[in-house]
Amino acid sequence: MTRTVLTVLGILLALWLVFAFIIPALFATLKFLLIIGIVAAVAVLAVTVVGKLSR
């Protein structure tokens, strides 16, 4: 009986950990990388446009 209760508590703790910390951390990381990618794309576009206009 004790083993079953501890197993259920362990599963609940693991699910809480995944949904409370790991998934939000992944979304925050992906959002950060997306913003960095957009800034890099804008920088490349600006350099390309300035390079073509200066000719």
SULRA-V268062 format. One record per residue. PSI is psi in whole degrees, 0 to 359 (* if undefined). Layout:
psi->PSI
psi->PSI
//
This chain:
psi->315
psi->321
psi->320
psi->316
psi->316
psi->326
psi->314
psi->317
psi->321
psi->318
psi->317
psi->320
psi->319
psi->317
psi->319
psi->318
psi->316
psi->312
psi->336
psi->331
psi->313
psi->311
psi->314
psi->325
psi->320
psi->316
psi->321
psi->319
psi->315
psi->321
psi->318
psi->314
psi->325
psi->317
psi->316
psi->319
psi->320
psi->318
psi->318
psi->319
psi->320
psi->320
psi->316
psi->318
psi->317
psi->316
psi->320
psi->315
psi->315
psi->321
psi->322
psi->329
psi->335
psi->353
psi->*
//
